Amino acid sequence: MAKSIIDGVLFSDSELPGEDRGQVVVSISKQNTLPSDIKKKMAKKAKSVGANAVEKFETAQSGHHWLFTASILMWDTESLYGVGVAKKISKEQMKEALAK
């Protein structure tokens, strides 16, 4: 069970306790984007819905359709996506999750 805290938001690839605040999906249209960049963007979005954690966090990379990459305005051919479920958890629940 991988966990990390980015900008005060707990990220976990498994389930977490707490109140569900909805799915969070972000993308960055730039090759060689770091997973920490996706997490920072997701942390901001999670905080905007009153969450302090993201469970079931996953990342994926996807190519753009050739029509989009044919443009001189589009430099990168792939995007990195992050998806998870925003949760509001208590400080005690966060401590317990980090201890596991």
Secondary structure, DSSP 8 states (H G I E B T S, - for coil): --EEEETTEEEESS---SEEEEEEEEEE--TT--HHHHHHHHHHHHHHTT-SEEEEEEEEEEE--HHHHTSTT---SEEEEEEEEEEE--HHHHHHHHH-
